[in-house]
């Protein structure tokens, strides 16, 4: 059994473990490194980390279910710590991860065991609603839709370039991979540029509302933009089609709860944790 580094030349077998977003970061972001625990053709698990100033953030950690609780997660974390030793001035390892309510991914238990101090982030969660819920949301029953709204399918190449500048870390992946739902994703523009956007992503198995941003001076148009998107989705998908809504801030959490109330089905909770490098309680033998 050995630890190998994952890179642009050998990433494909490990993408199911790390996920497509993290795999793209491993391939193209020099501050991200990934390691795998393997033996001949057998893969046991993988870890991906990102160097951020004075910390190493664990972006992904996955051990195949049949090999969990056998010390392999600890082995991967130790190997990442060894690699992190090449960076000067590090003070801590950090992690941010989601915990799906319908399955135990083991991450909370593992990071607690490894010595990370974990805190739940109440405003970073994922909900699920249906297209019918979206259409029927009382807050989206508006009649006046701004004339300057454009759909993604009608954006010019220059406007798509502006979209790539949005601070969502995976926007280039969504644009280049053709993941953006073209008729429901909409944009508010004026002569000076993009004032706001609502971006839906259609993946292999689900549809998700991935990004919402509005210039404060145009905030009155946000609800009409969401209403425009709701109608476009209703015209394309059945009403029972599931829509995932990731929430990443207190402000967006308040808006989502206002729009959908008790129609929201909680899918995931999020946790963040820190392990200070001076703490020697981590990496005890895991039996």
Order of alpha helices (4+ residues) and beta strands (2+ residues): beta-alpha-alpha-beta-beta-beta-alpha-beta-alpha-beta-alpha-beta-alpha-alpha-beta-beta-beta-alpha-beta-alpha-beta
